[in-house]
Each structure stands twice: as C-alpha cells, then as structure tokens.
C-alpha cells in the first residue's frame, strides 16, 4: 500500500529542543548579589523593625515609677523596657567579646 509508509513526526514550535548552556553562557550563570541588593534587603528589615518599634512605643506609653540605687523617677514604660534591653545587649556584647578574645589568645598559644 502506498499510504502505509512510516512518516516522520513533524516538530512543532513547542517540541524544539532547548538551546544548550554553551550557546548562552550568560544565561547559565546565576545573578550574583550586589551591594545595592544587600542594602535594599537591609533597608527592608530596618523599616520593618522601626514599624514594630513604633507600635511597641505606642502601646506602652504609660508612665511607671523606676527606682535604681536610691534614685526614683517616672518614665514611660516603653523607654524603661528599651533601656533594659539595650543594657542587656551591651552586657551580652561585652561578655561575648571577652570570650572571643580569650579563644583567640588560646589559638595563638597553641599555634606556636
């Protein structure tokens, strides 16, 4: 039969093979992060943190009595909590820095 010959399948536009990575080397590499991108992300988190801080201050604006080593004063609750958090962070930073210096000295001693 004349019509029974096997026919080759025709390729449509969707069936074309994808170009190899060697043909387009710029597309094969991922985009490297830039300083501008890092600043953009840092600014997003800074603005989000500031928004949360504003909400915190607005919700804790009541005045409280604070006594410390015989000194008495009235300040807003938000300010008292923020001062306590900053003092706690400073103490943590000092203790952590002392430990890092101690470990560096140990590494230098063992390295000799």
C-alpha positions in Angstrom: 0.0 0.0 0.0 1.2 3.4 -0.9 -0.2 5.2 2.1 1.3 2.8 4.7 4.8 4.1 4.6 6.0 5.3 8.1 6.0 9.1 8.2 8.5 11.1 10.3 6.8 13.1 13.0 6.8 16.8 12.4 8.2 19.0 15.1 6.0 21.9 16.3 7.4 25.0 17.8 6.8 23.6 21.3 8.8 20.4 20.6 12.0 22.2 19.7 15.0 21.3 21.9 16.1 24.0 24.4 19.3 25.7 23.5 22.4 24.3 25.2 24.0 26.2 28.0 27.2 26.5 25.9 25.3 28.7 23.4 24.3 31.3 26.0 26.9 31.4 28.8 25.5 34.5 30.5 22.1 32.8 31.0 23.7 29.7 32.5 25.2 31.7 35.4 23.0 32.8 38.3 22.9 36.5 39.0 25.4 37.5 41.7 24.2 39.5 44.6 25.3 43.2 44.6 25.9 45.7 47.4 22.9 47.6 46.2 20.8 44.5 46.6 22.1 43.8 50.1 21.4 47.4 51.1 17.9 47.1 49.7 17.2 44.0 51.8 18.8 45.6 54.9 16.6 48.7 54.5 13.5 46.5 54.3 14.3 44.8 57.6 15.3 48.2 59.2 12.0 49.7 58.2 10.1 46.7 59.4 11.9 46.8 62.7 11.2 50.6 63.1 7.5 50.0 62.4 7.4 47.3 65.1 9.3 49.7 67.5 6.7 52.5 66.8 3.9 50.1 67.6 5.7 48.9 70.8 6.2 52.5 72.0 2.6 53.5 71.2 1.1 50.5 73.1 3.4 51.0 76.1 3.2 54.8 76.6 2.0 54.6 80.2 4.2 56.1 82.9 5.9 53.9 85.5 7.9 54.6 88.7 11.5 53.4 88.4 13.9 53.1 91.4 17.6 52.3 91.0 20.1 52.6 93.8 18.0 55.1 95.7 17.2 57.2 92.7 13.4 57.5 91.9 11.9 58.7 88.7 8.9 58.3 86.4 9.4 57.4 82.8 7.3 55.8 80.1 7.1 52.0 80.2 8.4 51.7 76.6 11.5 53.8 77.5 12.2 51.7 80.6 11.9 48.5 78.6 14.1 49.8 75.8 16.8 50.9 78.2 16.7 47.5 79.9 17.0 45.8 76.5 20.0 48.0 75.5 21.8 47.4 78.8 21.2 43.6 78.4 22.5 43.7 74.8 25.6 45.7 75.9 26.4 43.2 78.7 26.0 40.3 76.3 28.3 42.0 73.8 31.0 42.6 76.5 30.9 39.0 77.7 30.9 37.6 74.2 33.8 39.9 73.2 35.8 38.8 76.3 35.3 35.1 75.3 36.3 35.7 71.7 39.5 37.4 72.8 40.2 34.5 75.2 39.7 32.0 72.4 42.0 33.9 70.0 44.7 34.0 72.7 44.4 30.3 73.1 44.7 29.7 69.4 47.8 31.8 69.2 49.4 30.0 72.2 48.7 26.6 70.6 49.9 27.7 67.2 53.4 28.5 68.4 
